[in-house]
Amino acid sequence: MSCARSEKGTKDTQTVKIDTAVSASSQTALQFPGKVKAAQDISLAFRVSGTIRKIYVEDGARVREGQLLAELDPADYRVPAICYAQCRETTHRFGI
C-alpha cells in the first residue's frame, strides 16, 4: 500500500475544520458592566459663588499646587460687593 492510494474497496476520509474569516471592522464590540472610580477625589470650591467664565485645565490633567484651574465671571461677585457698599453707605448715612 502506498501513501497516494488506498486499498481497493476502502475510502479514506479526512475531517477538516472550516471557519469563516471576517473583517475586524465587522466584529461586534463586547460590553461588560463595571464602575470606574478615581484613585483620589479632590473637593474644589471658590471663596465666592458665581458663574465659571473659563476653565484652564482639561479633565484628568495633572495639576500643581497653586495652579489656576478656573476663573469666575467677575460680574457675579461685583454686583453683591456694590450692593454691600451701597447698603453700608445708606446705613451709615441714617446712623443705623
Phi and psi restraints in degrees (value plus and minus 20) as a CYANA .aco file:
   2 SER   PHI    -128.5   -88.5
   2 SER   PSI     150.6   190.6
   3 CYS   PHI     -89.4   -49.4
   3 CYS   PSI     -50.6   -10.6
   4 ALA   PHI    -100.8   -60.8
   4 ALA   PSI     -45.3    -5.3
   5 ARG   PHI    -147.9  -107.9
   5 ARG   PSI     127.9   167.9
   6 SER   PHI    -124.6   -84.6
   6 SER   PSI     149.1   189.1
   7 GLU   PHI     -83.7   -43.7
   7 GLU   PSI     132.8   172.8
   8 LYS   PHI     -82.9   -42.9
   8 LYS   PSI     118.1   158.1
   9 GLY   PHI      71.8   111.8
   9 GLY   PSI     -32.4     7.6
  10 THR   PHI    -132.8   -92.8
  10 THR   PSI     122.5   162.5
  11 LYS   PHI    -129.4   -89.4
  11 LYS   PSI     114.0   154.0
  12 ASP   PHI    -109.8   -69.8
  12 ASP   PSI     110.6   150.6
  13 THR   PHI    -145.1  -105.1
  13 THR   PSI     122.9   162.9
  14 GLN   PHI    -147.7  -107.7
  14 GLN   PSI     111.9   151.9
  15 THR   PHI    -103.6   -63.6
  15 THR   PSI     110.7   150.7
  16 VAL   PHI    -144.3  -104.3
  16 VAL   PSI     112.4   152.4
  17 LYS   PHI    -108.5   -68.5
  17 LYS   PSI     109.6   149.6
  18 ILE   PHI    -139.0   -99.0
  18 ILE   PSI     118.6   158.6
  19 ASP   PHI    -161.9  -121.9
  19 ASP   PSI     133.9   173.9
  20 THR   PHI    -119.7   -79.7
  20 THR   PSI     108.3   148.3
  21 ALA   PHI    -101.7   -61.7
  21 ALA   PSI     116.8   156.8
  22 VAL   PHI    -144.6  -104.6
  22 VAL   PSI     134.5   174.5
  23 SER   PHI     -89.7   -49.7
  23 SER   PSI     126.1   166.1
  24 ALA   PHI     -82.7   -42.7
  24 ALA   PSI     -49.5    -9.5
  25 SER   PHI     -92.3   -52.3
  25 SER   PSI     -38.5     1.5
  26 SER   PHI    -115.5   -75.5
  26 SER   PSI     -20.5    19.5
  27 GLN   PHI     -94.3   -54.3
  27 GLN   PSI     127.9   167.9
  28 THR   PHI    -105.1   -65.1
  28 THR   PSI     129.8   169.8
  29 ALA   PHI    -100.0   -60.0
  29 ALA   PSI     125.6   165.6
  30 LEU   PHI    -118.2   -78.2
  30 LEU   PSI     117.0   157.0
  31 GLN   PHI    -141.8  -101.8
  31 GLN   PSI     119.1   159.1
  32 PHE   PHI    -151.4  -111.4
  32 PHE   PSI     118.3   158.3
  33 PRO   PHI     -90.2   -50.2
  33 PRO   PSI     127.6   167.6
  34 GLY   PHI     158.4   198.4
  34 GLY   PSI     153.1   193.1
  35 LYS   PHI    -148.1  -108.1
  35 LYS   PSI     120.0   160.0
  36 VAL   PHI    -127.1   -87.1
  36 VAL   PSI     107.8   147.8
  37 LYS   PHI    -149.6  -109.6
  37 LYS   PSI     116.7   156.7
  38 ALA   PHI     -86.3   -46.3
  38 ALA   PSI     126.8   166.8
  39 ALA   PHI     -88.7   -48.7
  39 ALA   PSI     -48.1    -8.1
  40 GLN   PHI    -166.3  -126.3
  40 GLN   PSI     111.6   151.6
  41 ASP   PHI    -125.9   -85.9
  41 ASP   PSI     117.2   157.2
  42 ILE   PHI    -143.8  -103.8
  42 ILE   PSI     110.5   150.5
  43 SER   PHI    -112.0   -72.0
  43 SER   PSI     108.6   148.6
  44 LEU   PHI    -135.6   -95.6
  44 LEU   PSI     125.2   165.2
  45 ALA   PHI    -174.1  -134.1
  45 ALA   PSI     131.1   171.1
  46 PHE   PHI    -115.3   -75.3
  46 PHE   PSI     137.2   177.2
  47 ARG   PHI     -91.1   -51.1
  47 ARG   PSI     -46.6    -6.6
  48 VAL   PHI    -146.3  -106.3
  48 VAL   PSI     135.2   175.2
  49 SER   PHI    -104.3   -64.3
  49 SER   PSI     139.7   179.7
  50 GLY   PHI     144.6   184.6
  50 GLY   PSI    -198.2  -158.2
  51 THR   PHI    -111.5   -71.5
  51 THR   PSI     113.7   153.7
  52 ILE   PHI     -91.9   -51.9
  52 ILE   PSI     105.4   145.4
  53 ARG   PHI    -109.5   -69.5
  53 ARG   PSI     -62.0   -22.0
  54 LYS   PHI    -171.4  -131.4
  54 LYS   PSI     121.4   161.4
  55 ILE   PHI    -131.0   -91.0
  55 ILE   PSI     107.8   147.8
  56 TYR   PHI    -116.2   -76.2
  56 TYR   PSI     -25.9    14.1
  57 VAL   PHI    -148.9  -108.9
  57 VAL   PSI     134.7   174.7
  58 GLU   PHI    -107.7   -67.7
  58 GLU   PSI     136.5   176.5
  59 ASP   PHI     -78.2   -38.2
  59 ASP   PSI     114.3   154.3
  60 GLY   PHI      62.8   102.8
  60 GLY   PSI     -22.7    17.3
  61 ALA   PHI     -93.5   -53.5
  61 ALA   PSI     128.8   168.8
  62 ARG   PHI     -98.9   -58.9
  62 ARG   PSI     118.7   158.7
  63 VAL   PHI    -147.5  -107.5
  63 VAL   PSI     137.4   177.4
  64 ARG   PHI    -119.5   -79.5
  64 ARG   PSI     137.8   177.8
  65 GLU   PHI     -81.9   -41.9
  65 GLU   PSI     111.4   151.4
  66 GLY   PHI      66.9   106.9
  66 GLY   PSI     -25.2    14.8
  67 GLN   PHI     -89.7   -49.7
  67 GLN   PSI     119.2   159.2
  68 LEU   PHI     -91.3   -51.3
  68 LEU   PSI     103.0   143.0
  69 LEU   PHI    -121.7   -81.7
  69 LEU   PSI     -61.1   -21.1
  70 ALA   PHI    -173.4  -133.4
  70 ALA   PSI     144.1   184.1
  71 GLU   PHI    -149.7  -109.7
  71 GLU   PSI     115.1   155.1
  72 LEU   PHI    -107.5   -67.5
  72 LEU   PSI     132.0   172.0
  73 ASP   PHI     -88.2   -48.2
  73 ASP   PSI      99.1   139.1
  74 PRO   PHI     -83.4   -43.4
  74 PRO   PSI     -44.0    -4.0
  75 ALA   PHI     -82.4   -42.4
  75 ALA   PSI     -51.6   -11.6
  76 ASP   PHI     -87.2   -47.2
  76 ASP   PSI     -54.3   -14.3
  77 TYR   PHI    -124.3   -84.3
  77 TYR   PSI     -29.2    10.8
  78 ARG   PHI     -95.7   -55.7
  78 ARG   PSI     -56.8   -16.8
  79 VAL   PHI     -79.5   -39.5
  79 VAL   PSI     -71.5   -31.5
  80 PRO   PHI     -81.1   -41.1
  80 PRO   PSI     -55.1   -15.1
  81 ALA   PHI     -86.3   -46.3
  81 ALA   PSI     -60.0   -20.0
  82 ILE   PHI     -86.2   -46.2
  82 ILE   PSI     -64.1   -24.1
  83 CYS   PHI     -81.4   -41.4
  83 CYS   PSI     -62.0   -22.0
  84 TYR   PHI     -81.0   -41.0
  84 TYR   PSI     -64.7   -24.7
  85 ALA   PHI     -83.5   -43.5
  85 ALA   PSI     -60.8   -20.8
  86 GLN   PHI     -87.0   -47.0
  86 GLN   PSI     -61.6   -21.6
  87 CYS   PHI     -85.0   -45.0
  87 CYS   PSI     -60.6   -20.6
  88 ARG   PHI     -83.7   -43.7
  88 ARG   PSI     -63.2   -23.2
  89 GLU   PHI     -83.7   -43.7
  89 GLU   PSI     -63.4   -23.4
  90 THR   PHI     -83.2   -43.2
  90 THR   PSI     -66.5   -26.5
  91 THR   PHI     -85.6   -45.6
  91 THR   PSI     -55.1   -15.1
  92 HIS   PHI     -88.2   -48.2
  92 HIS   PSI     -59.2   -19.2
  93 ARG   PHI     -84.9   -44.9
  93 ARG   PSI     -58.4   -18.4
  94 PHE   PHI    -111.6   -71.6
  94 PHE   PSI     -19.4    20.6
  95 GLY   PHI      52.2    92.2
  95 GLY   PSI       7.6    47.6
